[in-house]
Amino acid sequence: MGKAWLKKFEHENSKWTDKDCRPHKHDFSEKVVIHLSGDENKHIGDLYYSADKCRLCRSFINARLVGNTNECKGLETYHFIKPHFAIGFKDITPVE
């Protein structure tokens, strides 16, 4: 595997697109915290990511795992549920 394949894989697994909104040009100008929660029995637990969110919808890019939640104080938090079979952010669902 080459470096190009790894970069594409990393890029594809660090973004999520909101399919419930009308098509528009994304403006990823907001820095937010993405909170993924899952079933504790399936060893998913709670994970926190910092990401760049579109100001018009809930889509985000450049999600990076945050080791310490103190780094993200003051940022808006969006909650998502992650099923046990999800890889990356493909099958997560937002919490209303």
SEFIZA-3560 file (N, C-alpha, C; in Angstrom, 3 decimals):
REM SEFIZA-3560
<numar><xx>0.833</xx><yy>-1.184</yy><zz>0.000</zz><atom>N</atom></numar>
<numar><xx>0.000</xx><yy>0.000</yy><zz>0.000</zz><atom>CA</atom></numar>
<numar><xx>0.874</xx><yy>1.243</yy><zz>0.000</zz><atom>C</atom></numar>
<numar><xx>0.487</xx><yy>2.189</yy><zz>-0.823</zz><atom>N</atom></numar>
<numar><xx>1.248</xx><yy>3.417</yy><zz>-0.895</zz><atom>CA</atom></numar>
<numar><xx>0.723</xx><yy>4.486</yy><zz>0.042</zz><atom>C</atom></numar>
<numar><xx>1.446</xx><yy>5.580</yy><zz>0.116</zz><atom>N</atom></numar>
<numar><xx>1.059</xx><yy>6.684</yy><zz>0.983</zz><atom>CA</atom></numar>
<numar><xx>-0.231</xx><yy>7.341</yy><zz>0.514</zz><atom>C</atom></numar>
<numar><xx>-0.470</xx><yy>7.400</yy><zz>-0.780</zz><atom>N</atom></numar>
<numar><xx>-1.679</xx><yy>8.034</yy><zz>-1.304</zz><atom>CA</atom></numar>
<numar><xx>-2.926</xx><yy>7.295</yy><zz>-0.816</zz><atom>C</atom></numar>
<numar><xx>-2.881</xx><yy>5.974</yy><zz>-0.820</zz><atom>N</atom></numar>
<numar><xx>-4.012</xx><yy>5.183</yy><zz>-0.352</zz><atom>CA</atom></numar>
<numar><xx>-4.269</xx><yy>5.445</yy><zz>1.130</zz><atom>C</atom></numar>
<numar><xx>-3.217</xx><yy>5.514</yy><zz>1.931</zz><atom>N</atom></numar>
<numar><xx>-3.379</xx><yy>5.758</yy><zz>3.369</zz><atom>CA</atom></numar>
<numar><xx>-3.947</xx><yy>7.150</yy><zz>3.645</zz><atom>C</atom></numar>
<numar><xx>-3.497</xx><yy>8.161</yy><zz>2.893</zz><atom>N</atom></numar>
<numar><xx>-4.026</xx><yy>9.518</yy><zz>3.070</zz><atom>CA</atom></numar>
<numar><xx>-5.504</xx><yy>9.579</yy><zz>2.707</zz><atom>C</atom></numar>
<numar><xx>-5.893</xx><yy>8.915</yy><zz>1.625</zz><atom>N</atom></numar>
<numar><xx>-7.301</xx><yy>8.888</yy><zz>1.231</zz><atom>CA</atom></numar>
<numar><xx>-8.137</xx><yy>8.165</yy><zz>2.279</zz><atom>C</atom></numar>
<numar><xx>-7.651</xx><yy>7.056</yy><zz>2.795</zz><atom>N</atom></numar>
<numar><xx>-8.363</xx><yy>6.292</yy><zz>3.824</zz><atom>CA</atom></numar>
<numar><xx>-8.557</xx><yy>7.144</yy><zz>5.078</zz><atom>C</atom></numar>
<numar><xx>-7.515</xx><yy>7.867</yy><zz>5.492</zz><atom>N</atom></numar>
<numar><xx>-7.606</xx><yy>8.729</yy><zz>6.668</zz><atom>CA</atom></numar>
<numar><xx>-8.606</xx><yy>9.860</yy><zz>6.436</zz><atom>C</atom></numar>
<numar><xx>-8.570</xx><yy>10.460</yy><zz>5.251</zz><atom>N</atom></numar>
<numar><xx>-9.496</xx><yy>11.555</yy><zz>4.931</zz><atom>CA</atom></numar>
<numar><xx>-10.941</xx><yy>11.072</yy><zz>4.931</zz><atom>C</atom></numar>
<numar><xx>-11.211</xx><yy>9.933</yy><zz>4.324</zz><atom>N</atom></numar>
<numar><xx>-12.568</xx><yy>9.405</yy><zz>4.235</zz><atom>CA</atom></numar>
<numar><xx>-13.120</xx><yy>8.999</yy><zz>5.600</zz><atom>C</atom></numar>
<numar><xx>-12.254</xx><yy>8.589</yy><zz>6.516</zz><atom>N</atom></numar>
<numar><xx>-12.708</xx><yy>8.150</yy><zz>7.832</zz><atom>CA</atom></numar>
<numar><xx>-12.658</xx><yy>9.257</yy><zz>8.872</zz><atom>C</atom></numar>
<numar><xx>-12.486</xx><yy>10.504</yy><zz>8.460</zz><atom>N</atom></numar>
<numar><xx>-12.491</xx><yy>11.602</yy><zz>9.418</zz><atom>CA</atom></numar>
<numar><xx>-13.545</xx><yy>12.651</yy><zz>9.061</zz><atom>C</atom></numar>
<numar><xx>-14.561</xx><yy>12.248</yy><zz>8.272</zz><atom>N</atom></numar>
<numar><xx>-15.612</xx><yy>13.192</yy><zz>7.904</zz><atom>CA</atom></numar>
<numar><xx>-16.968</xx><yy>12.497</yy><zz>7.942</zz><atom>C</atom></numar>
<numar><xx>-18.007</xx><yy>13.316</yy><zz>8.039</zz><atom>N</atom></numar>
<numar><xx>-19.382</xx><yy>12.827</yy><zz>8.010</zz><atom>CA</atom></numar>
<numar><xx>-20.239</xx><yy>13.881</yy><zz>7.325</zz><atom>C</atom></numar>
<numar><xx>-21.151</xx><yy>13.443</yy><zz>6.448</zz><atom>N</atom></numar>
<numar><xx>-22.007</xx><yy>14.358</yy><zz>5.720</zz><atom>CA</atom></numar>
<numar><xx>-23.448</xx><yy>14.160</yy><zz>6.152</zz><atom>C</atom></numar>
<numar><xx>-24.102</xx><yy>15.255</yy><zz>6.493</zz><atom>N</atom></numar>
<numar><xx>-25.500</xx><yy>15.245</yy><zz>6.909</zz><atom>CA</atom></numar>
<numar><xx>-26.378</xx><yy>15.068</yy><zz>5.672</zz><atom>C</atom></numar>
<numar><xx>-27.062</xx><yy>13.941</yy><zz>5.572</zz><atom>N</atom></numar>
<numar><xx>-27.906</xx><yy>13.643</yy><zz>4.413</zz><atom>CA</atom></numar>
<numar><xx>-29.311</xx><yy>14.225</yy><zz>4.551</zz><atom>C</atom></numar>
<numar><xx>-29.661</xx><yy>14.756</yy><zz>5.723</zz><atom>N</atom></numar>
<numar><xx>-31.008</xx><yy>15.262</yy><zz>5.964</zz><atom>CA</atom></numar>
<numar><xx>-31.208</xx><yy>16.713</yy><zz>5.548</zz><atom>C</atom></numar>
<numar><xx>-30.173</xx><yy>17.386</yy><zz>5.093</zz><atom>N</atom></numar>
<numar><xx>-30.302</xx><yy>18.798</yy><zz>4.735</zz><atom>CA</atom></numar>
<numar><xx>-30.303</xx><yy>18.965</yy><zz>3.216</zz><atom>C</atom></numar>
<numar><xx>-30.734</xx><yy>20.139</yy><zz>2.777</zz><atom>N</atom></numar>
<numar><xx>-30.732</xx><yy>20.446</yy><zz>1.356</zz><atom>CA</atom></numar>
<numar><xx>-29.294</xx><yy>20.570</yy><zz>0.850</zz><atom>C</atom></numar>
<numar><xx>-29.048</xx><yy>20.249</yy><zz>-0.412</zz><atom>N</atom></numar>
<numar><xx>-27.699</xx><yy>20.410</yy><zz>-0.969</zz><atom>CA</atom></numar>
<numar><xx>-27.250</xx><yy>21.873</yy><zz>-0.920</zz><atom>C</atom></numar>
<numar><xx>-26.026</xx><yy>22.096</yy><zz>-0.528</zz><atom>N</atom></numar>
<numar><xx>-25.456</xx><yy>23.432</yy><zz>-0.445</zz><atom>CA</atom></numar>
<numar><xx>-23.940</xx><yy>23.327</yy><zz>-0.458</zz><atom>C</atom></numar>
<numar><xx>-23.283</xx><yy>24.446</yy><zz>-0.618</zz><atom>N</atom></numar>
<numar><xx>-21.823</xx><yy>24.484</yy><zz>-0.552</zz><atom>CA</atom></numar>
<numar><xx>-21.439</xx><yy>24.581</yy><zz>0.919</zz><atom>C</atom></numar>
<numar><xx>-20.672</xx><yy>23.623</yy><zz>1.383</zz><atom>N</atom></numar>
<numar><xx>-20.303</xx><yy>23.582</yy><zz>2.802</zz><atom>CA</atom></numar>
<numar><xx>-19.291</xx><yy>24.673</yy><zz>3.141</zz><atom>C</atom></numar>
<numar><xx>-19.448</xx><yy>25.219</yy><zz>4.335</zz><atom>N</atom></numar>
<numar><xx>-18.524</xx><yy>26.212</yy><zz>4.884</zz><atom>CA</atom></numar>
<numar><xx>-18.060</xx><yy>25.681</yy><zz>6.242</zz><atom>C</atom></numar>
<numar><xx>-16.952</xx><yy>24.968</yy><zz>6.253</zz><atom>N</atom></numar>
<numar><xx>-16.455</xx><yy>24.324</yy><zz>7.468</zz><atom>CA</atom></numar>
<numar><xx>-15.649</xx><yy>25.319</yy><zz>8.288</zz><atom>C</atom></numar>
<numar><xx>-16.341</xx><yy>26.288</yy><zz>8.876</zz><atom>N</atom></numar>
<numar><xx>-15.653</xx><yy>27.355</yy><zz>9.596</zz><atom>CA</atom></numar>
<numar><xx>-15.829</xx><yy>27.280</yy><zz>11.111</zz><atom>C</atom></numar>
<numar><xx>-16.652</xx><yy>26.383</yy><zz>11.607</zz><atom>N</atom></numar>
<numar><xx>-16.871</xx><yy>26.270</yy><zz>13.046</zz><atom>CA</atom></numar>
<numar><xx>-16.053</xx><yy>25.122</yy><zz>13.627</zz><atom>C</atom></numar>
<numar><xx>-15.358</xx><yy>25.385</yy><zz>14.715</zz><atom>N</atom></numar>
<numar><xx>-14.611</xx><yy>24.346</yy><zz>15.434</zz><atom>CA</atom></numar>
<numar><xx>-15.537</xx><yy>23.810</yy><zz>16.526</zz><atom>C</atom></numar>
<numar><xx>-15.788</xx><yy>22.497</yy><zz>16.537</zz><atom>N</atom></numar>
<numar><xx>-16.718</xx><yy>21.886</yy><zz>17.484</zz><atom>CA</atom></numar>
<numar><xx>-16.132</xx><yy>20.603</yy><zz>18.074</zz><atom>C</atom></numar>
<numar><xx>-16.852</xx><yy>20.060</yy><zz>19.030</zz><atom>N</atom></numar>
<numar><xx>-16.515</xx><yy>18.765</yy><zz>19.623</zz><atom>CA</atom></numar>
<numar><xx>-17.590</xx><yy>17.773</yy><zz>19.201</zz><atom>C</atom></numar>
<numar><xx>-17.170</xx><yy>16.625</yy><zz>18.702</zz><atom>N</atom></numar>
<numar><xx>-18.079</xx><yy>15.544</yy><zz>18.328</zz><atom>CA</atom></numar>
<numar><xx>-18.000</xx><yy>14.486</yy><zz>19.429</zz><atom>C</atom></numar>
<numar><xx>-19.143</xx><yy>14.194</yy><zz>20.051</zz><atom>N</atom></numar>
<numar><xx>-19.199</xx><yy>13.198</yy><zz>21.123</zz><atom>CA</atom></numar>
<numar><xx>-19.889</xx><yy>11.957</yy><zz>20.576</zz><atom>C</atom></numar>
<numar><xx>-19.162</xx><yy>10.858</yy><zz>20.467</zz><atom>N</atom></numar>
<numar><xx>-19.719</xx><yy>9.578</yy><zz>20.038</zz><atom>CA</atom></numar>
<numar><xx>-19.956</xx><yy>8.720</yy><zz>21.261</zz><atom>C</atom></numar>
<numar><xx>-21.164</xx><yy>8.211</yy><zz>21.370</zz><atom>N</atom></numar>
<numar><xx>-21.448</xx><yy>7.297</yy><zz>22.474</zz><atom>CA</atom></numar>
<numar><xx>-21.967</xx><yy>5.994</yy><zz>21.899</zz><atom>C</atom></numar>
<numar><xx>-21.668</xx><yy>4.934</yy><zz>22.585</zz><atom>N</atom></numar>
<numar><xx>-22.087</xx><yy>3.615</yy><zz>22.139</zz><atom>CA</atom></numar>
<numar><xx>-22.360</xx><yy>2.722</yy><zz>23.315</zz><atom>C</atom></numar>
<numar><xx>-22.647</xx><yy>1.492</yy><zz>23.038</zz><atom>N</atom></numar>
<numar><xx>-22.981</xx><yy>0.509</yy><zz>24.052</zz><atom>CA</atom></numar>
<numar><xx>-21.727</xx><yy>0.110</yy><zz>24.833</zz><atom>C</atom></numar>
<numar><xx>-21.756</xx><yy>0.286</yy><zz>26.136</zz><atom>N</atom></numar>
<numar><xx>-20.616</xx><yy>-0.085</yy><zz>26.980</zz><atom>CA</atom></numar>
<numar><xx>-20.333</xx><yy>-1.589</yy><zz>26.912</zz><atom>C</atom></numar>
<numar><xx>-21.380</xx><yy>-2.407</yy><zz>26.746</zz><atom>N</atom></numar>
<numar><xx>-21.189</xx><yy>-3.859</yy><zz>26.682</zz><atom>CA</atom></numar>
<numar><xx>-20.428</xx><yy>-4.287</yy><zz>25.429</zz><atom>C</atom></numar>
<numar><xx>-20.451</xx><yy>-3.455</yy><zz>24.417</zz><atom>N</atom></numar>
<numar><xx>-19.722</xx><yy>-3.765</yy><zz>23.173</zz><atom>CA</atom></numar>
<numar><xx>-18.401</xx><yy>-3.014</yy><zz>23.105</zz><atom>C</atom></numar>
<numar><xx>-17.965</xx><yy>-2.456</yy><zz>24.228</zz><atom>N</atom></numar>
<numar><xx>-16.666</xx><yy>-1.793</yy><zz>24.375</zz><atom>CA</atom></numar>
<numar><xx>-16.515</xx><yy>-0.575</yy><zz>23.460</zz><atom>C</atom></numar>
<numar><xx>-17.599</xx><yy>0.168</yy><zz>23.260</zz><atom>N</atom></numar>
<numar><xx>-17.508</xx><yy>1.389</yy><zz>22.465</zz><atom>CA</atom></numar>
<numar><xx>-17.323</xx><yy>2.582</yy><zz>23.381</zz><atom>C</atom></numar>
<numar><xx>-18.185</xx><yy>2.725</yy><zz>24.390</zz><atom>N</atom></numar>
<numar><xx>-18.045</xx><yy>3.795</yy><zz>25.366</zz><atom>CA</atom></numar>
<numar><xx>-18.238</xx><yy>5.176</yy><zz>24.773</zz><atom>C</atom></numar>
<numar><xx>-17.576</xx><yy>6.173</yy><zz>25.346</zz><atom>N</atom></numar>
<numar><xx>-17.661</xx><yy>7.563</yy><zz>24.896</zz><atom>CA</atom></numar>
<numar><xx>-16.333</xx><yy>7.991</yy><zz>24.294</zz><atom>C</atom></numar>
<numar><xx>-16.401</xx><yy>8.591</yy><zz>23.115</zz><atom>N</atom></numar>
<numar><xx>-15.221</xx><yy>9.116</yy><zz>22.439</zz><atom>CA</atom></numar>
<numar><xx>-15.479</xx><yy>10.574</yy><zz>22.074</zz><atom>C</atom></numar>
<numar><xx>-14.456</xx><yy>11.402</yy><zz>22.171</zz><atom>N</atom></numar>
<numar><xx>-14.562</xx><yy>12.824</yy><zz>21.845</zz><atom>CA</atom></numar>
<numar><xx>-13.582</xx><yy>13.158</yy><zz>20.723</zz><atom>C</atom></numar>
<numar><xx>-14.077</xx><yy>13.892</yy><zz>19.728</zz><atom>N</atom></numar>
<numar><xx>-13.273</xx><yy>14.305</yy><zz>18.583</zz><atom>CA</atom></numar>
<numar><xx>-13.404</xx><yy>15.815</yy><zz>18.412</zz><atom>C</atom></numar>
<numar><xx>-12.339</xx><yy>16.476</yy><zz>18.001</zz><atom>N</atom></numar>
<numar><xx>-12.461</xx><yy>17.872</yy><zz>17.593</zz><atom>CA</atom></numar>
<numar><xx>-12.567</xx><yy>17.857</yy><zz>16.069</zz><atom>C</atom></numar>
<numar><xx>-13.438</xx><yy>18.724</yy><zz>15.531</zz><atom>N</atom></numar>
<numar><xx>-13.695</xx><yy>18.716</yy><zz>14.087</zz><atom>CA</atom></numar>
<numar><xx>-14.079</xx><yy>20.105</yy><zz>13.614</zz><atom>C</atom></numar>
<numar><xx>-14.049</xx><yy>20.274</yy><zz>12.290</zz><atom>N</atom></numar>
<numar><xx>-14.507</xx><yy>21.497</yy><zz>11.652</zz><atom>CA</atom></numar>
<numar><xx>-15.899</xx><yy>21.229</yy><zz>11.097</zz><atom>C</atom></numar>
<numar><xx>-16.919</xx><yy>21.956</yy><zz>11.597</zz><atom>N</atom></numar>
<numar><xx>-18.309</xx><yy>21.735</yy><zz>11.220</zz><atom>CA</atom></numar>
<numar><xx>-18.792</xx><yy>22.804</yy><zz>10.254</zz><atom>C</atom></numar>
<numar><xx>-19.666</xx><yy>22.393</yy><zz>9.349</zz><atom>N</atom></numar>
<numar><xx>-20.307</xx><yy>23.329</yy><zz>8.431</zz><atom>CA</atom></numar>
<numar><xx>-21.245</xx><yy>24.228</yy><zz>9.230</zz><atom>C</atom></numar>
<numar><xx>-21.263</xx><yy>25.504</yy><zz>8.931</zz><atom>N</atom></numar>
<numar><xx>-22.112</xx><yy>26.419</yy><zz>9.685</zz><atom>CA</atom></numar>
<numar><xx>-23.574</xx><yy>26.322</yy><zz>9.275</zz><atom>C</atom></numar>
<numar><xx>-23.883</xx><yy>25.632</yy><zz>8.151</zz><atom>N</atom></numar>
<numar><xx>-25.252</xx><yy>25.512</yy><zz>7.653</zz><atom>CA</atom></numar>
<numar><xx>-25.921</xx><yy>24.178</yy><zz>7.975</zz><atom>C</atom></numar>
<numar><xx>-25.151</xx><yy>23.172</yy><zz>8.333</zz><atom>N</atom></numar>
<numar><xx>-25.704</xx><yy>21.850</yy><zz>8.651</zz><atom>CA</atom></numar>
<numar><xx>-24.809</xx><yy>21.172</yy><zz>9.677</zz><atom>C</atom></numar>
<numar><xx>-25.029</xx><yy>19.884</yy><zz>9.934</zz><atom>N</atom></numar>
<numar><xx>-24.241</xx><yy>19.157</yy><zz>10.931</zz><atom>CA</atom></numar>
<numar><xx>-23.059</xx><yy>18.409</yy><zz>10.343</zz><atom>C</atom></numar>
<numar><xx>-22.757</xx><yy>18.568</yy><zz>9.073</zz><atom>N</atom></numar>
<numar><xx>-21.619</xx><yy>17.883</yy><zz>8.445</zz><atom>CA</atom></numar>
<numar><xx>-20.310</xx><yy>18.370</yy><zz>9.048</zz><atom>C</atom></numar>
<numar><xx>-19.321</xx><yy>17.459</yy><zz>9.118</zz><atom>N</atom></numar>
<numar><xx>-18.018</xx><yy>17.859</yy><zz>9.642</zz><atom>CA</atom></numar>
<numar><xx>-16.896</xx><yy>17.141</yy><zz>8.919</zz><atom>C</atom></numar>
<numar><xx>-15.703</xx><yy>17.724</yy><zz>9.018</zz><atom>N</atom></numar>
<numar><xx>-14.492</xx><yy>17.150</yy><zz>8.434</zz><atom>CA</atom></numar>
<numar><xx>-13.359</xx><yy>17.265</yy><zz>9.450</zz><atom>C</atom></numar>
<numar><xx>-12.242</xx><yy>16.653</yy><zz>9.145</zz><atom>N</atom></numar>
<numar><xx>-11.016</xx><yy>16.725</yy><zz>9.950</zz><atom>CA</atom></numar>
<numar><xx>-11.233</xx><yy>16.339</yy><zz>11.407</zz><atom>C</atom></numar>
<numar><xx>-11.978</xx><yy>15.292</yy><zz>11.652</zz><atom>N</atom></numar>
<numar><xx>-12.214</xx><yy>14.836</yy><zz>13.020</zz><atom>CA</atom></numar>
<numar><xx>-10.961</xx><yy>14.151</yy><zz>13.565</zz><atom>C</atom></numar>
<numar><xx>-10.493</xx><yy>14.624</yy><zz>14.702</zz><atom>N</atom></numar>
<numar><xx>-9.308</xx><yy>14.076</yy><zz>15.360</zz><atom>CA</atom></numar>
<numar><xx>-9.649</xx><yy>13.727</yy><zz>16.791</zz><atom>C</atom></numar>
<numar><xx>-9.266</xx><yy>12.548</yy><zz>17.223</zz><atom>N</atom></numar>
<numar><xx>-9.543</xx><yy>12.090</yy><zz>18.578</zz><atom>CA</atom></numar>
<numar><xx>-8.864</xx><yy>13.009</yy><zz>19.584</zz><atom>C</atom></numar>
<numar><xx>-9.618</xx><yy>13.394</yy><zz>20.604</zz><atom>N</atom></numar>
<numar><xx>-9.107</xx><yy>14.284</yy><zz>21.643</zz><atom>CA</atom></numar>
<numar><xx>-8.778</xx><yy>13.436</yy><zz>22.864</zz><atom>C</atom></numar>
<numar><xx>-7.557</xx><yy>13.539</yy><zz>23.337</zz><atom>N</atom></numar>
<numar><xx>-7.146</xx><yy>12.765</yy><zz>24.495</zz><atom>CA</atom></numar>
<numar><xx>-7.680</xx><yy>13.324</yy><zz>25.798</zz><atom>C</atom></numar>
<numar><xx>-7.787</xx><yy>14.644</yy><zz>25.877</zz><atom>N</atom></numar>
<numar><xx>-8.209</xx><yy>15.304</yy><zz>27.096</zz><atom>CA</atom></numar>
<numar><xx>-9.327</xx><yy>16.274</yy><zz>26.750</zz><atom>C</atom></numar>
<numar><xx>-10.492</xx><yy>16.154</yy><zz>27.389</zz><atom>N</atom></numar>
<numar><xx>-11.620</xx><yy>17.023</yy><zz>27.065</zz><atom>CA</atom></numar>
<numar><xx>-11.397</xx><yy>18.458</yy><zz>27.536</zz><atom>C</atom></numar>
<numar><xx>-10.392</xx><yy>18.703</yy><zz>28.371</zz><atom>N</atom></numar>
<numar><xx>-10.102</xx><yy>20.066</yy><zz>28.801</zz><atom>CA</atom></numar>
<numar><xx>-9.608</xx><yy>20.922</yy><zz>27.641</zz><atom>C</atom></numar>
<numar><xx>-9.042</xx><yy>20.299</yy><zz>26.598</zz><atom>N</atom></numar>
<numar><xx>-8.560</xx><yy>21.032</yy><zz>25.425</zz><atom>CA</atom></numar>
<numar><xx>-9.704</xx><yy>21.704</yy><zz>24.676</zz><atom>C</atom></numar>
<numar><xx>-10.901</xx><yy>21.168</yy><zz>24.807</zz><atom>N</atom></numar>
<numar><xx>-12.043</xx><yy>21.622</yy><zz>24.006</zz><atom>CA</atom></numar>
<numar><xx>-13.061</xx><yy>22.407</yy><zz>24.823</zz><atom>C</atom></numar>
<numar><xx>-12.678</xx><yy>22.940</yy><zz>25.944</zz><atom>N</atom></numar>
<numar><xx>-13.621</xx><yy>23.714</yy><zz>26.747</zz><atom>CA</atom></numar>
<numar><xx>-14.069</xx><yy>24.942</yy><zz>25.966</zz><atom>C</atom></numar>
<numar><xx>-15.346</xx><yy>25.235</yy><zz>26.069</zz><atom>N</atom></numar>
<numar><xx>-15.903</xx><yy>26.400</yy><zz>25.403</zz><atom>CA</atom></numar>
<numar><xx>-16.381</xx><yy>26.134</yy><zz>23.990</zz><atom>C</atom></numar>
<numar><xx>-16.115</xx><yy>24.958</yy><zz>23.439</zz><atom>N</atom></numar>
<numar><xx>-16.581</xx><yy>24.622</yy><zz>22.097</zz><atom>CA</atom></numar>
<numar><xx>-17.939</xx><yy>23.931</yy><zz>22.179</zz><atom>C</atom></numar>
<numar><xx>-18.770</xx><yy>24.154</yy><zz>21.170</zz><atom>N</atom></numar>
<numar><xx>-20.080</xx><yy>23.521</yy><zz>21.112</zz><atom>CA</atom></numar>
<numar><xx>-19.904</xx><yy>22.018</yy><zz>20.880</zz><atom>C</atom></numar>
<numar><xx>-20.738</xx><yy>21.216</yy><zz>21.543</zz><atom>N</atom></numar>
<numar><xx>-20.645</xx><yy>19.759</yy><zz>21.453</zz><atom>CA</atom></numar>
<numar><xx>-21.856</xx><yy>19.200</yy><zz>20.715</zz><atom>C</atom></numar>
<numar><xx>-21.599</xx><yy>18.313</yy><zz>19.769</zz><atom>N</atom></numar>
<numar><xx>-22.654</xx><yy>17.612</yy><zz>19.036</zz><atom>CA</atom></numar>
<numar><xx>-22.587</xx><yy>16.142</yy><zz>19.408</zz><atom>C</atom></numar>
<numar><xx>-23.745</xx><yy>15.552</yy><zz>19.708</zz><atom>N</atom></numar>
<numar><xx>-23.811</xx><yy>14.168</yy><zz>20.179</zz><atom>CA</atom></numar>
<numar><xx>-24.294</xx><yy>13.246</yy><zz>19.052</zz><atom>C</atom></numar>
<numar><xx>-23.602</xx><yy>12.129</yy><zz>18.914</zz><atom>N</atom></numar>
<numar><xx>-23.935</xx><yy>11.113</yy><zz>17.921</zz><atom>CA</atom></numar>
<numar><xx>-23.901</xx><yy>9.743</yy><zz>18.588</zz><atom>C</atom></numar>
<numar><xx>-24.660</xx><yy>8.803</yy><zz>18.034</zz><atom>N</atom></numar>
<numar><xx>-24.653</xx><yy>7.421</yy><zz>18.511</zz><atom>CA</atom></numar>
<numar><xx>-23.937</xx><yy>6.569</yy><zz>17.481</zz><atom>C</atom></numar>
<numar><xx>-23.016</xx><yy>5.748</yy><zz>17.966</zz><atom>N</atom></numar>
<numar><xx>-22.229</xx><yy>4.890</yy><zz>17.085</zz><atom>CA</atom></numar>
<numar><xx>-22.624</xx><yy>3.435</yy><zz>17.325</zz><atom>C</atom></numar>
<numar><xx>-23.136</xx><yy>2.739</yy><zz>16.294</zz><atom>N</atom></numar>
<numar><xx>-23.431</xx><yy>1.316</yy><zz>16.454</zz><atom>CA</atom></numar>
<numar><xx>-22.135</xx><yy>0.510</yy><zz>16.504</zz><atom>C</atom></numar>
<numar><xx>-22.235</xx><yy>-0.702</yy><zz>16.975</zz><atom>N</atom></numar>
<numar><xx>-21.023</xx><yy>-1.509</yy><zz>17.170</zz><atom>CA</atom></numar>
<numar><xx>-20.334</xx><yy>-1.876</yy><zz>15.861</zz><atom>C</atom></numar>
<numar><xx>-21.040</xx><yy>-1.834</yy><zz>14.739</zz><atom>N</atom></numar>
<numar><xx>-20.439</xx><yy>-2.251</yy><zz>13.473</zz><atom>CA</atom></numar>
<numar><xx>-19.895</xx><yy>-1.088</yy><zz>12.656</zz><atom>C</atom></numar>
<numar><xx>-20.005</xx><yy>0.146</yy><zz>13.136</zz><atom>N</atom></numar>
<numar><xx>-19.581</xx><yy>1.309</yy><zz>12.353</zz><atom>CA</atom></numar>
<numar><xx>-18.061</xx><yy>1.393</yy><zz>12.268</zz><atom>C</atom></numar>
<numar><xx>-17.576</xx><yy>1.697</yy><zz>11.087</zz><atom>N</atom></numar>
<numar><xx>-16.154</xx><yy>1.949</yy><zz>10.867</zz><atom>CA</atom></numar>
<numar><xx>-16.028</xx><yy>3.424</yy><zz>10.525</zz><atom>C</atom></numar>
<numar><xx>-15.223</xx><yy>4.137</yy><zz>11.255</zz><atom>N</atom></numar>
<numar><xx>-15.122</xx><yy>5.572</yy><zz>11.052</zz><atom>CA</atom></numar>
<numar><xx>-16.417</xx><yy>6.242</yy><zz>11.460</zz><atom>C</atom></numar>
<numar><xx>-16.901</xx><yy>7.170</yy><zz>10.632</zz><atom>N</atom></numar>
<numar><xx>-18.129</xx><yy>7.891</yy><zz>10.929</zz><atom>CA</atom></numar>
<numar><xx>-19.256</xx><yy>7.545</yy><zz>9.965</zz><atom>C</atom></numar>
<numar><xx>-19.131</xx><yy>6.475</yy><zz>9.208</zz><atom>N</atom></numar>
<numar><xx>-20.088</xx><yy>6.160</yy><zz>8.163</zz><atom>CA</atom></numar>
<numar><xx>-21.517</xx><yy>5.928</yy><zz>8.687</zz><atom>C</atom></numar>
<numar><xx>-21.690</xx><yy>5.187</yy><zz>9.754</zz><atom>N</atom></numar>
<numar><xx>-23.024</xx><yy>4.769</yy><zz>10.198</zz><atom>CA</atom></numar>
<numar><xx>-23.476</xx><yy>5.429</yy><zz>11.491</zz><atom>C</atom></numar>
<numar><xx>-22.886</xx><yy>6.550</yy><zz>11.862</zz><atom>N</atom></numar>
<numar><xx>-23.311</xx><yy>7.211</yy><zz>13.093</zz><atom>CA</atom></numar>
<numar><xx>-24.619</xx><yy>7.966</yy><zz>12.834</zz><atom>C</atom></numar>
<numar><xx>-25.404</xx><yy>8.156</yy><zz>13.899</zz><atom>N</atom></numar>
<numar><xx>-26.657</xx><yy>8.892</yy><zz>13.794</zz><atom>CA</atom></numar>
<numar><xx>-26.669</xx><yy>10.015</yy><zz>14.821</zz><atom>C</atom></numar>
<numar><xx>-27.125</xx><yy>11.199</yy><zz>14.418</zz><atom>N</atom></numar>
<numar><xx>-27.153</xx><yy>12.316</yy><zz>15.360</zz><atom>CA</atom></numar>
<numar><xx>-28.243</xx><yy>12.148</yy><zz>16.407</zz><atom>C</atom></numar>
<numar><xx>-28.006</xx><yy>12.668</yy><zz>17.596</zz><atom>N</atom></numar>
<numar><xx>-28.997</xx><yy>12.690</yy><zz>18.663</zz><atom>CA</atom></numar>
<numar><xx>-29.709</xx><yy>14.025</yy><zz>18.580</zz><atom>C</atom></numar>
<numar><xx>-30.999</xx><yy>14.005</yy><zz>18.475</zz><atom>N</atom></numar>
<numar><xx>-31.767</xx><yy>15.257</yy><zz>18.336</zz><atom>CA</atom></numar>
<numar><xx>-31.938</xx><yy>15.926</yy><zz>19.675</zz><atom>C</atom></numar>
//
